[in-house]
Amino acid sequence: MKTSDNSYQEDIFERLKKNKSISSDDPQGYRLQQASFATKALLVPMNNSADPKEIRNLLSQITGSAIDESTTVFTPLYINYGKNTTIGKNVFINFDCVFLDLGGIIIEDDVLIAPKVSLLTEGHPIEAEKRQSLTVATIHIKKNAWIGANATILPGVQSEKMLW
């Protein structure tokens, strides 16, 4: 643990929930990769399933919260962590979407997400000497939003009833 800064003592996932940056020398950094591979182990069967109930069940395991039966997900869906994603009721997620959710993704009810949409809560500092660090900011997609095909939503975006 870093002695001059108490931030390393707090759990890395708790820091991410608070949208705190993670430095490249963070002693808990390895946990991000471990969590990502655990998610991938669930993504493989989910992305190979054609059963909507099984897809919702596996996605519930990935996110750590129940996915309502009114929600439809067309696979493949790619997620790097999952536990920082919440998905409301009557949501439609089309094929080939990417969710990088370490910074948190909130998808409210009645949202439509078209094919190849990327929700990216993660980035890196512009300064070259800090670029290996991870910066995050929550994406919040509000009720009735429609995100069109190939849209990329960047860290910190909050929608209203918007169309991208």
Disulfide bonds with the S-S distance in Angstrom:
none
